[in-house]
Amino acid sequence: MLFALLVAAQPVAPPPRPVGAEPALRRELLARAERDQEARTAALPLLSGGPIDPEHPALRRMAEVDTANRAWLKGVVERSGWPGASQVGPDGAHAGWLLVQHADADRPFQKKCLELLRAAVAAGEADGKDLAYLTDRVLVGEGEKQVYGTQLAFTGGKLTPSPIVDEAGVDGRRKAVGLGPLAEYLEGAARMYAPPAKKP
């Protein structure tokens, strides 16, 4: 009985995060996603609705990171298809989505990945929220109305959604894939992209 009590008293460690069958590929996806986010964080102050200098070092760095990530991910997809959760873990699969979400310079590749991601979601290998974002990204990039309201643009210095098909039903579609209401999304985006406060 004493032994049983001692064992029960040990802290329960959280279950290990699933890494998938290809941990090296997962690590590379996560590292590339981290570089993606670092580059965008550095450029964030430039994206608050004012004039943008495309030659600004932060924007050049973001473009360099996107170009390198896109070329690398194309190689992965050509060799072994879409990196799903069983292959690279849920976080690795999410990182793969992030890289293709920012692959706007190669729309055919982005559209190819959209179809692969759609199949991965149907197979339980990827997250429906990621599919919603990429669906909207491709639609807006081709001048079409988006479905989930994830893609925003500055209009008159204010962030607004790019045109949405059946806007009245957007919150229902968002809820179906696990996204919160559009109004909450817009509030969060407005806080994130607010221009820095001026020093007194």
PyMOL commands that set and color helices and strands:
alter all, ss='L'
color gray80, all
select helices_A, chain A and resi 2-9+23-46+57-80+85-101+107-122+128-141+167-176+182-192
alter helices_A, ss='H'
color red, helices_A
select strands_A, chain A and resi 152-155+158-161
alter strands_A, ss='S'
color yellow, strands_A
deselect
rebuild
show_as cartoon
